[in-house]
Amino acid sequence: MSPRILIVDDEPDVRLAFRLYLSRAGFEVFEADSVGQGRQSVVSRSHDGVILDLMLPDGNGLDWIGELRERNAGLAIVVMSGVGDVPTAVEAMRRGADHFLVKPVNMPELEVFLNKSLEMGGLRRRSQAQRRLSRRTDIFFGASAAAQQLRELASLAAQNDAPALLQGETGSGKGVLARWIHEHSTREGMPFVEVSCALLRGELLASELFGHARGAFTSAVADRQGLLDVADGGTLFLDEIGELDLTLQAQFLKVLEEKRYRRLGDVVERRSEFRLICATNRNLRQETEAGRFRRDLFFRVDVFPVDVPPLRTRLEDLPGLVGHLLTGLGAAGTVVAPAAVEVLARHPWEGNVRELRNALERALLVSRGGTLQTEHFAWLELAQAAADPLAEEQESRIRTAIRDSGGNVALAAQTLGMSRATLYRRLQRLRG
């Protein structure tokens, strides 16, 4: 793809000369005659470089350099002016420009400087990517069949740019997995932007996503960039997308289809080339049938579904996961007594990995840095006993169901109206 260059100059003849020369040199050229028009151009599409005149009808280009650099650290910025004074050049470079040229500009010299600036921009992007890679998300998949299938699906999701839908119970690790997919994709050096659709609703969520113009609503005292702006070129992660209200679903569907949007209260159309990852603990197909989720949006986000299994279905991964979480808690090498591991294996983990991490953190505090023993998890057993509906009469029901099914646990579980995993846990407790 040819590098995209924006020329910002109020003289049409100058812009024409630049456009003709740079087009022949292999650049894709865009034009603006003012700071305002230049701002519209950079928010409506991505650019690789800007050639910026400092004296413009609606302001000084110097004042725009910092904003450009903040928006895109890798952007090549070459400034030019009819006044070739050293203080102006120094100030332009201090604010983030790569090179300073004096009018009339020598075109071959401009091409050399522009290519150097693009190279510097590439180096900045790679440096930024390296810093992000050094903070890569550490994730534990495990050796169970369910975990290996999850790893395979996550790797496939990272290898393509299609919208991915992560489905699983609360606390099962969907957010961590979304970040892992982003960090192993071609967008790894670009922003990963997470939005919780459960924490914000209505106008607040719309403002967070799209941004707003000053005066768009009562508390909008200044223009505000939206998260769609920030996610441009990177990944947008919508957590709990099933909580999105129908009005916002319609608005977001339009963004997905066109990659264009407007800030609240604004007329300027903007563009964001993001990759979408969504997560939900709901069955979106059922939500669609019930009329709570738009069918057309469902088909757009469900292109690559990934089911994240609950912890209780892969308890063989528990010892390794415990070690991984302890390392993340700064307690690498902490010994967990075998009897304590058995206590953890008996717990239902309705809160999944998140609940397990909290339990380990609490146990570390109680143990004061020593070996984790059964007594450090005693509260788990007590909490389960208090919450468990398994009374004496229900013990009798389970024994009867097992006997009547001839020892067929799957049939007994169906008779009792519970999952096989739940019945196995309760059988373990009866036998213990």
C-alpha positions as CSV (number, residue, x, y, z in Angstrom):
1,M,0.0,0.0,0.0
2,S,1.3,3.5,-0.9
3,P,2.1,5.8,2.0
4,R,-0.8,8.2,2.7
5,I,0.4,11.8,2.9
6,L,-1.7,14.8,3.9
7,I,-0.7,18.3,2.6
8,V,-1.9,21.2,4.7
9,D,-1.4,24.5,3.0
10,D,-3.7,27.4,2.1
11,E,-2.1,28.0,-1.3
12,P,-3.8,25.9,-4.0
13,D,-0.8,26.1,-6.4
14,V,1.6,24.8,-3.7
15,R,-0.8,21.9,-2.9
16,L,-1.0,21.1,-6.6
17,A,2.7,21.1,-7.1
18,F,3.2,18.8,-4.1
19,R,0.4,16.5,-5.2
20,L,1.8,16.1,-8.8
21,Y,5.3,15.4,-7.6
22,L,4.5,13.1,-4.7
23,S,1.9,11.1,-6.7
24,R,4.6,10.4,-9.3
25,A,6.9,9.4,-6.5
26,G,4.4,6.7,-5.3
27,F,2.6,8.5,-2.5
28,E,-1.2,8.6,-2.1
29,V,-1.9,12.3,-1.5
30,F,-4.7,14.1,0.4
31,E,-5.1,17.9,0.7
32,A,-6.4,20.4,3.3
33,D,-6.3,24.2,3.2
34,S,-6.5,24.9,7.0
35,V,-6.0,23.4,10.4
36,G,-9.7,22.7,10.7
37,Q,-9.9,20.8,7.4
38,G,-6.7,19.0,8.3
39,R,-8.2,17.8,11.6
40,Q,-11.3,16.5,9.7
41,S,-9.0,14.6,7.3
42,V,-6.9,12.9,10.1
43,V,-10.0,11.8,12.0
44,S,-11.8,10.5,8.9
45,R,-8.9,8.3,7.6
46,S,-5.5,7.1,8.7
47,H,-2.4,8.9,7.4
48,D,1.3,8.0,7.3
49,G,2.6,11.5,7.1
50,V,1.7,15.2,7.2
51,I,3.4,18.1,5.3
52,L,2.3,21.1,7.3
53,D,2.5,24.8,6.6
54,L,2.9,26.8,9.8
55,M,1.0,29.9,8.8
56,L,-2.6,29.0,8.1
57,P,-5.9,31.0,7.9
58,D,-7.3,29.6,11.1
59,G,-4.2,29.2,13.2
60,N,-0.6,28.4,13.5
61,G,0.4,24.8,12.5
62,L,2.8,24.7,15.4
63,D,-0.1,24.5,17.8
64,W,-1.4,21.4,16.0
65,I,1.8,19.3,16.0
66,G,1.4,18.1,19.6
67,E,-2.1,16.9,18.9
68,L,-1.0,15.1,15.8
69,R,1.9,13.4,17.6
70,E,-0.4,12.4,20.5
71,R,-2.9,10.9,18.1
72,N,-0.3,8.9,16.2
73,A,3.2,8.4,17.6
74,G,4.4,6.9,14.3
75,L,3.1,9.8,12.1
76,A,5.8,11.5,9.9
77,I,5.5,15.2,10.3
78,V,7.4,17.7,8.0
79,V,6.7,21.4,8.6
80,M,7.5,24.3,6.3
81,S,7.3,28.0,6.4
82,G,8.2,31.1,4.4
83,V,10.2,32.3,7.4
84,G,13.3,30.2,7.9
85,D,14.2,31.4,11.3
86,V,16.0,29.0,13.7
87,P,13.7,29.6,16.7
88,T,10.6,28.5,14.7
89,A,12.5,25.4,13.5
90,V,13.6,24.5,17.0
91,E,10.1,25.0,18.4
92,A,8.6,22.8,15.7
93,M,11.0,20.0,16.4
94,R,10.5,20.4,20.1
95,R,6.7,19.9,19.6
96,G,7.2,16.7,17.7
97,A,8.0,17.5,14.0
98,D,10.6,15.3,12.3
99,H,12.0,17.9,9.8
100,F,11.7,21.6,9.0
101,L,11.9,23.0,5.4
102,V,11.9,26.6,4.2
103,K,9.7,27.7,1.2
104,P,10.2,27.5,-1.7
105,V,10.6,23.8,-1.1
106,N,13.1,21.8,-3.1
107,M,11.0,18.8,-4.2
108,P,13.7,16.1,-4.3
109,E,14.9,17.3,-0.9
110,L,11.3,17.1,0.4
111,E,11.0,13.5,-0.9
112,V,14.3,12.6,1.0
113,F,13.1,14.2,4.2
114,L,9.7,12.7,3.9
115,N,11.1,9.2,3.4
116,K,13.4,9.7,6.4
117,S,10.4,10.8,8.5
118,L,8.4,7.8,7.4
119,E,11.3,5.6,8.4
120,M,11.5,7.3,11.8
121,G,7.8,6.8,12.2
122,G,8.2,3.1,11.5
123,L,10.9,2.9,14.1
124,R,8.7,4.7,16.7
125,R,5.9,2.2,16.0
126,R,8.2,-0.8,16.3
127,S,9.6,0.6,19.6
128,Q,6.1,1.1,20.9
129,A,5.2,-2.4,19.8
130,Q,8.3,-3.8,21.6
131,R,7.3,-2.0,24.8
132,R,3.8,-3.4,24.6
133,L,5.2,-6.9,23.8
134,S,7.4,-6.8,26.9
135,R,4.1,-6.5,28.9
136,R,2.3,-9.3,27.0
137,T,-0.6,-11.0,28.8
138,D,0.6,-14.2,30.4
139,I,-2.2,-16.8,30.1
140,F,-2.5,-20.4,31.3
141,F,-4.3,-22.7,28.9
142,G,-3.6,-26.1,30.6
143,A,-3.3,-29.6,29.2
144,S,-6.9,-30.8,29.3
145,A,-8.8,-31.5,26.1
146,A,-11.0,-28.4,26.7
147,A,-8.0,-26.2,27.3
148,Q,-6.2,-27.3,24.2
149,Q,-9.3,-26.8,22.1
150,L,-9.5,-23.3,23.5
151,R,-5.9,-22.6,22.7
152,E,-6.4,-23.7,19.1
153,L,-9.5,-21.5,18.6
154,A,-7.7,-18.5,20.2
155,S,-4.8,-19.0,17.9
156,L,-7.0,-19.1,14.9
157,A,-8.8,-16.0,16.1
158,A,-5.4,-14.2,16.4
159,Q,-4.5,-15.2,12.8
160,N,-7.5,-13.6,11.2
161,D,-9.2,-10.2,11.5
162,A,-12.8,-11.4,11.7
163,P,-15.0,-10.4,14.6
164,A,-14.6,-12.9,17.4
165,L,-17.3,-13.7,20.1
166,L,-16.0,-15.1,23.3
167,Q,-18.8,-17.0,25.2
168,G,-18.5,-18.2,28.7
169,E,-19.5,-17.8,32.4
170,T,-18.6,-14.9,34.5
171,G,-15.0,-15.0,35.7
172,S,-13.9,-17.7,33.2
173,G,-11.2,-15.4,31.7
174,K,-12.8,-13.9,28.6
175,G,-11.2,-10.5,29.1
176,V,-7.7,-12.0,29.5
177,L,-8.2,-14.2,26.4
178,A,-9.4,-11.2,24.3
179,R,-6.1,-9.3,25.2
180,W,-4.1,-12.5,24.4
181,I,-5.7,-12.7,20.9
182,H,-4.9,-9.1,20.3
183,E,-1.3,-9.4,21.4
184,H,-0.8,-12.4,19.1
185,S,-2.4,-10.7,16.1
186,T,-1.0,-8.4,13.4
187,R,-2.4,-5.5,15.5
188,E,-0.2,-6.3,18.5
189,G,1.5,-2.9,18.5
190,M,-1.7,-0.9,18.3
191,P,-4.2,0.0,21.0
192,F,-6.3,-2.6,22.8
193,V,-9.4,-0.8,24.0
194,E,-11.8,-2.4,26.5
195,V,-15.4,-1.2,27.0
196,S,-17.7,-2.7,29.6
197,C,-21.3,-2.7,28.3
198,A,-22.5,-3.7,31.7
199,L,-21.0,-0.8,33.7
200,L,-22.2,2.0,31.4
201,R,-25.6,2.4,29.8
202,G,-27.5,4.6,27.4
203,E,-26.0,8.1,26.8
204,L,-23.0,7.5,29.0
205,L,-21.9,4.4,27.0
206,A,-22.6,6.2,23.7
207,S,-20.5,9.1,24.8
208,E,-17.7,6.7,25.9
209,L,-17.8,4.9,22.5
210,F,-18.3,7.8,20.1
211,G,-17.1,10.8,22.1
212,H,-19.0,14.0,22.1
213,A,-18.8,17.6,21.1
214,R,-19.0,20.5,23.6
215,G,-22.7,21.2,24.4
216,A,-23.9,17.8,23.2
217,F,-25.6,17.4,26.6
218,T,-25.7,19.3,29.9
219,S,-22.3,18.1,31.3
220,A,-20.5,18.2,27.9
221,V,-18.3,21.2,28.7
222,A,-15.6,20.3,26.2
223,D,-15.0,18.1,23.1
224,R,-14.1,14.6,24.1
225,Q,-12.4,11.8,22.1
226,G,-14.4,8.5,22.0
227,L,-12.9,5.1,22.4
228,L,-13.6,4.4,18.7
229,D,-11.0,7.1,18.0
230,V,-8.5,5.4,20.3
231,A,-9.1,2.0,18.9
232,D,-8.4,3.0,15.3
233,G,-5.9,0.5,13.9
234,G,-6.2,-1.7,17.0
235,T,-8.7,-3.9,18.7
236,L,-12.0,-2.8,20.3
237,F,-13.1,-5.3,23.0
238,L,-16.8,-5.0,24.0
239,D,-17.2,-6.9,27.2
240,E,-20.7,-8.2,28.0
241,I,-22.1,-7.1,24.7
242,G,-25.4,-8.8,25.6
243,E,-26.0,-5.8,28.0
244,L,-26.0,-3.3,25.1
245,D,-29.5,-1.7,24.8
246,L,-31.3,-1.9,21.5
247,T,-30.8,1.8,20.5
248,L,-27.0,1.5,20.9
249,Q,-27.1,-1.9,19.1
250,A,-28.5,-0.2,16.1
251,Q,-26.0,2.6,16.2
252,F,-23.1,0.2,16.7
253,L,-24.3,-2.0,13.8
254,K,-24.0,1.0,11.5
255,V,-20.4,1.5,12.7
256,L,-19.5,-2.1,12.0
257,E,-21.0,-1.9,8.5
258,E,-19.4,1.4,7.5
259,K,-16.5,1.9,9.9
260,R,-17.8,5.5,10.2
261,Y,-19.5,7.4,13.0
262,R,-20.1,10.8,14.5
263,R,-19.4,12.1,18.0
264,L,-22.5,13.0,19.9
265,G,-23.6,16.5,18.9
266,D,-21.1,16.7,16.1
267,V,-21.6,16.8,12.3
268,V,-18.1,15.6,11.4
269,E,-18.0,12.0,10.1
270,R,-15.1,10.1,11.4
271,R,-13.5,6.7,10.5
272,S,-12.1,4.0,12.7
273,E,-10.4,0.8,11.3
274,F,-10.7,-1.4,14.4
275,R,-10.9,-5.2,14.9
276,L,-13.8,-6.3,17.0
277,I,-13.8,-8.8,19.8
278,C,-16.9,-9.3,22.0
279,A,-17.6,-11.3,25.1
280,T,-20.8,-12.4,26.8
281,N,-22.0,-14.7,29.5
282,R,-25.4,-14.8,27.9
283,N,-26.7,-17.0,25.1
284,L,-27.0,-14.4,22.4
285,R,-29.0,-16.7,20.1
286,Q,-31.6,-17.0,22.8
287,E,-31.5,-13.3,23.4
288,T,-32.1,-12.7,19.7
289,E,-35.1,-15.1,19.7
290,A,-36.5,-13.2,22.8
291,G,-36.1,-9.8,20.9
292,R,-33.5,-8.5,23.3
293,F,-30.6,-8.6,20.8
294,R,-30.8,-7.5,17.2
295,R,-30.5,-10.5,14.8
296,D,-28.5,-8.5,12.3
297,L,-26.0,-7.4,14.9
298,F,-25.7,-11.0,16.2
299,F,-24.7,-12.3,12.8
300,R,-22.1,-9.5,12.5
301,V,-20.4,-10.3,15.9
302,D,-20.8,-14.1,15.8
303,V,-18.4,-14.6,12.8
304,F,-15.8,-16.5,14.9
305,P,-17.4,-17.9,18.1
306,V,-15.0,-19.1,20.9
307,D,-16.5,-21.0,23.9
308,V,-14.5,-20.5,27.1
309,P,-15.0,-23.6,29.3
310,P,-15.9,-23.2,33.0
311,L,-13.2,-24.2,35.5
312,R,-15.3,-27.1,36.9
313,T,-15.2,-28.9,33.5
314,R,-11.4,-29.0,33.4
315,L,-10.3,-29.7,37.0
316,E,-7.3,-31.6,35.7
317,D,-5.8,-28.2,34.9
318,L,-6.3,-27.0,38.5
319,P,-2.8,-27.7,39.9
320,G,-1.1,-25.9,37.0
321,L,-3.5,-23.0,37.1
322,V,-3.0,-22.6,40.8
323,G,0.8,-22.3,40.2
324,H,0.2,-19.8,37.4
325,L,-2.1,-17.7,39.6
326,L,0.3,-17.8,42.5
327,T,3.1,-16.5,40.3
328,G,0.9,-13.7,39.1
329,L,0.2,-12.8,42.8
330,G,3.9,-12.5,43.4
331,A,4.1,-15.9,45.3
332,A,5.9,-18.1,42.8
333,G,7.2,-21.2,44.4
334,T,4.6,-21.3,47.1
335,V,3.8,-24.9,48.1
336,V,0.2,-26.0,48.1
337,A,-0.3,-29.1,50.3
338,P,-1.9,-32.1,48.4
339,A,-4.8,-32.1,50.8
340,A,-5.4,-28.4,50.1
341,V,-5.5,-29.1,46.4
342,E,-8.2,-31.7,47.1
343,V,-10.2,-29.0,48.9
344,L,-9.9,-26.8,45.8
345,A,-10.9,-29.6,43.5
346,R,-14.1,-30.2,45.5
347,H,-15.3,-26.6,45.3
348,P,-17.8,-25.8,42.5
349,W,-16.1,-22.5,41.4
350,E,-19.2,-20.8,40.2
351,G,-17.0,-17.7,39.9
352,N,-14.4,-19.7,37.9
353,V,-10.8,-18.5,37.5
354,R,-11.6,-15.1,39.1
355,E,-13.0,-16.8,42.2
356,L,-10.0,-19.1,42.4
357,R,-7.6,-16.2,42.2
358,N,-9.4,-14.4,45.0
359,A,-9.3,-17.6,47.1
360,L,-5.6,-18.0,46.7
361,E,-5.0,-14.3,47.5
362,R,-6.9,-14.7,50.7
363,A,-5.1,-17.9,51.6
364,L,-1.7,-16.2,51.0
365,L,-2.7,-13.5,53.5
366,V,-3.8,-16.1,56.1
367,S,-0.8,-18.3,55.7
368,R,1.7,-15.4,56.0
369,G,3.9,-16.7,53.2
370,G,4.1,-20.4,54.4
371,T,2.8,-23.6,52.8
372,L,-0.9,-23.4,51.9
373,Q,-2.8,-26.0,54.0
374,T,-6.4,-27.1,54.2
375,E,-7.1,-24.8,57.0
376,H,-6.2,-21.8,54.8
377,F,-9.2,-22.8,52.6
378,A,-11.5,-24.0,55.3
379,W,-13.9,-21.1,54.6
380,L,-14.5,-22.5,51.1
381,E,-15.8,-25.7,52.6
382,L,-18.0,-23.8,55.1
383,A,-19.4,-21.5,52.4
384,Q,-20.2,-24.4,50.2
385,A,-21.9,-26.3,53.0
386,A,-24.0,-23.2,53.9
387,A,-25.0,-22.6,50.3
388,D,-25.4,-26.2,49.2
389,P,-29.0,-27.4,49.1
390,L,-27.8,-31.0,49.7
391,A,-29.7,-31.8,52.9
392,E,-30.2,-35.3,54.3
393,E,-33.3,-36.0,52.3
394,Q,-31.5,-35.0,49.1
395,E,-28.7,-37.4,49.9
396,S,-31.3,-40.1,49.9
397,R,-32.6,-38.8,46.5
398,I,-29.2,-39.0,45.0
399,R,-28.5,-42.5,46.3
400,T,-31.9,-43.6,45.0
401,A,-31.3,-42.1,41.5
402,I,-27.9,-43.8,41.3
403,R,-29.5,-47.1,42.3
404,D,-32.4,-46.8,40.0
405,S,-30.1,-45.9,37.0
406,G,-28.0,-49.0,37.7
407,G,-25.0,-46.8,38.4
408,N,-25.4,-44.7,35.2
409,V,-24.3,-41.3,36.5
410,A,-25.4,-39.5,33.3
411,L,-28.9,-40.9,33.6
412,A,-29.0,-40.2,37.3
413,A,-28.0,-36.6,36.7
414,Q,-30.8,-36.2,34.1
415,T,-33.3,-37.6,36.6
416,L,-32.1,-35.2,39.3
417,G,-32.1,-32.2,37.0
418,M,-28.4,-31.4,37.4
419,S,-25.3,-31.6,35.3
420,R,-23.0,-34.6,35.5
421,A,-20.2,-32.4,36.9
422,T,-22.4,-31.3,39.7
423,L,-23.5,-34.8,40.5
424,Y,-19.9,-36.0,40.5
425,R,-19.0,-33.3,43.0
426,R,-21.8,-34.2,45.3
427,L,-21.0,-37.9,45.0
428,Q,-17.4,-37.1,46.1
429,R,-18.7,-35.3,49.1
430,L,-21.0,-38.2,50.1
431,R,-18.2,-40.6,49.7
432,G,-15.8,-38.4,51.6
